[in-house]
């Protein structure tokens, strides 16, 4: 069994996580928990793309919510204004997000470091302004309503449980695809690019093309999450694609561990859990506390995570477990 775990850790992890997710709705106490898990699935898709881009390829992006918004608004406009099938609208949003990222990447990847970060931030600002100003197409600041959901033949996906299974199906597909990428020749090329662009080019890697492709792939994941998001809620507003959301996605990726696909899922779950329950915990300790206390507490928690587990919570916990198991194994051998 231990040999099987060592040889196929990701496959076994996928099976275990898939089984837990499949059985969870049977034991979920209420729909609120399902709603939170749906959000975890959506944000995980975006954060996995961000981990590939930043953690493996070493390229900074502070505008990942841009592609979430492109996928969401494309699906919304096509399925309502043009009465296109929600499934085709979803596919169109994914392709448009990836295509725009590819074109933008051809320009911005001439930049490096802080300049690249500012360029991606500017990209987010531009989209936010377009969404708030083009009221006739996007609904403006008030948002876009009446977006149709999905159906499979005559079966209409109408409940939280239906969308829970749909969104987590796509989330596990994204995770599985990303795990295959990082463990392939492409993944090794990405890590080489992260370590040194000069060395990567010296061994024949087209670094600029790799950056653009990873950027487009991360955008496709964001567009997929956005399209699923609007079909589930039936609503989207510019606030869902603001700079604040982009920064939050980076925080999720960093907390989980940038260079970890599974860490993306872990980081999203931890950050959302903190956001959901921190306010209640503070109110129980400090009655009538303002929102500033919540922001300060959240910042302190993130600081502690970065100080004591700079590689991310997931990688830190895995390392701690391995060290504990190794110590126990050494102790058993010494006693024998």
Secondary structure, 3 states (H helix, E strand, C coil): CHHHHHHCHHHHHHHHHHHHHHHHHHHCCCHHHHHHHHHHHHHHHHHHHHHHHHHHCCCCCCCCHHHHHHHHHHHHHHHHCCCCCHHHHHHHHHHHHHHHHHHHHHHHCCCCHHHHHHHHHHHHHHHHHHHHHCHHHHCHHHCEECCCCCEECCEECCCHHHHHHHHHHHHHHHHHHHHHHHCCHHHHHHHHHHHCHHHHHHCCCCHHHHHHHHHHHHHHHHHHHHHHHHHHHCEECHHHHCHHHHHHHHHHHHHHCCCCHHHHHHHHHHHHHHHHHHHHHHHHHCCCCCHHHHHHHHHHHHHHHHHHCCCCHHHHHHHHHHHHHHHHHHHHHHHC
